[in-house]
Amino acid sequence: MSEQKSKDTGKQNAESPDFSRRSFLATAGTVGVVAAFDARDLKAETQPTDQTGTDDQPGMVSLILRINEKEYQLRIDPRTTLLDCLRETLALTGTKKGCDHGQCGACTVHVNGMRVNSCLSLALTHDGDEITTIEGLRTPGQLHPMQTAFIAQDAYQCGYCTSGQIMSAVALLKEPCGPNDADVKELMSGNICRCGAYSNIVAAIQQVRKA
């Protein structure tokens, strides 16, 4: 009788939730480690030892971009937008990708002195053009007056649209624009600020215009 009771107790312990949970975790941990090693082995087997860059891929085209007074010789996919080329290829990430449909103005840059939505423009079409991004707006040790005015007027909140706003504002200085705030708002209507800092942005632009 005592021997039967001992067997029953052992059976209950083996089937208890605590025992099952420990067994499951131990088994799962072992399987996870094995799977991780298998994945790394598979990756090592499938990756070529001699990794060629995108320069050698078929269909790539050569071009020269002059950006912020520096010349870049590139080979890119002909479908690459100027925005993606700046951000992904050249790591000039000051130019922001917002809507990617030319509606928000966050990606505004200057091409030959004119403002352009870089998300709507293929990089290939700007071979040899003079391009200026927010990184090239300042001079060494000194901000552009528009950048200084944006700081003074608190013309930003989250800051995501700010580079595009500033690039458009600098271009506006060379464009026909009336003296009133309404005139400035009209010419800046292509740049959206979701935080709603429009009055401060206009104040910053007017500060530079009056100076």
N, C-alpha and C positions, 0 to 999 in steps of 0.2 A: 504493500500500500504506500509506504514511504517512497519507494523507488518510482512508482507511477506518478506520485505527486511531484517529485523532482523533475521528471520528464515533462510533465504538464507545465511546470513553472518555466523551464528552459524554453519550451515552445512559445509561451506567452511573451517572454523577453525577446525572442527572435522576431516576433510579429508586432512588438510594441511600436508606437509612432516614433519614439525617440531613436530606437535602433534603425528603423527604416529611414529616418531623416539623415542620420549620420552616414548610413550606407549610400544613400542617394547623393549626398554632397561629395563624398569621397569619390564615388564613381564619376559624377559629373565633372569634378575637378580634373581627374585623370584624362577624361575624354577631351576637355577643353585644352589642356596642355598639348595633347597629341595633335589636336586639330590645328593649334597655333603653329606647331613645328611643321606640320604638313603644308600649311598655307605658305610659310616662308620658303620651304623647299620648292613648292610649285612656282612661286614667284621667281626664285633664283633660276629655275630651269627655263621659264618662259621668257625672262628678260635677256636680250642679247648682251654679250659681254662688251661688244664694241657699239656703244649707243651713238648713232649719228644724230646731229642736230637737225632742227627744222630747215636749215639752209639747204640740205641735200634732198629734201622731199620733192617729188615731182609736182610740177605746176607752180612752184614758187617763182616770184618775179623780183627783179632787182630794182631798187630806187634809192635816191638820195633825198633825205629830209633835212632841212636846215631848221633847227629848233633852238630857240633861245641863243642864237648866234653860234651854235655848234652844228657841225655837219655829221650826219649819221648815214652810213652806207648799210642798207638793209636788204634782206631777202625775205619777203613775206607772202602769205596767201593773198592773191589779188582781191579776195572778198573782205579783207580786213578793213574795218573802219578806222578813221584817223583816231578816234577815241580809244579803241582797243589797242591800236599800235602804241599810242602814248602810254597807256596804263600797263598793258601786259608785256609789250616788247621792250619798252624803254624805261619802265618803272617810274614814269612821271605821273604820280598818282594824285597830284593836286587837282587835276581835271577830273571832275566827278561824273559817274554814270548814274543818272537819275531815272528818267522815264525810258531812255534809249529810243525815243520816237520823235525827238526834236520839239517837244512841247514844254519842257521845264527850264531849259537854259543852263542847267548845272554843268554841262560839258563845253561851255563857250570858250573858244580860244580865238586868237587873232591869226588870220592868214593874209599876208601882204598888207597888214594894217587894218583889215576889216574883220569884224566879229563873225564867227562861223559856229554853228552847232556841229561839233566834231563827231557826234553819233550818227549824223546823216551824210557824212562825207567819207568817201573811200580814201584811204591813205595813198593809194596809187595815183590819185588825181593831183596830188600835191608834190610831185617830184620836182625838186628845185625851188619850191616856194619858201618864203620866209614865214615861219610859224612861231608864235609866242604863246607860251602857257603861263599860268600863274607863277610858276617857279622862276620864269625869266623876267617878271615884271619889276622886281626890285633890283636895285644896284647894290654892289657889295657894301654891307654895313649900313644901308639906308633903305627904308621902305619907300614904295611909290606913294606920292601924296594921297592917292585914292585909298590905299591901304591904311594910311595914317588916319584919314578922315573916317573910315569905317570903324576904326577902334575908338576914335574920339566921340563919335555919335552913337556908339553901341548899336551898330547897324547889322547885327547878327544875333542869333540865339543858338540853335543847334550847330550852325556853321556849315551844314552840308551844301547849301546853295551858294555860300559866300564867294567861293572862287569864281564861279560863273557870273555872279552879280558884279563883282569887281571888274572882271574882264569886259563885260558889257558896258559898265560905267566908264571905264577908260576909253573904250571905243566911242562912246557917246560924246566925249569931249571934242572929238574931231568931226562930229556929224552936225548937220543943221538941226538946231534945237532951240525952241523958244525959251524965254527967261523964266517962265513960271513953273511951279511944281507940277502942274498938270501936264506941261510939255515933257518934263522929265519922265513922269509916270507913263506917258504914251510910248516913249522910246524904250522904256525898260519893261514894257508889258510882256515881252517874251521870256522874262526870267521870273520864275515862281518861287515865293518864299512861303513854305507851309507853316512856318512859325508866325507869319504875319508882321514882320519887321519893316514893312514897306515905308512907313513915315520916316523911320531912322535912316533907311537906305537913301531916300530922296534927300534928306537933310545932309547926308555925307556927300552926295554928288553935288549938291548946291554949294556946300562949303568949298569944294575944290574949284568949281566954276567961278565963284566969286573971288577966290584967291588969285 
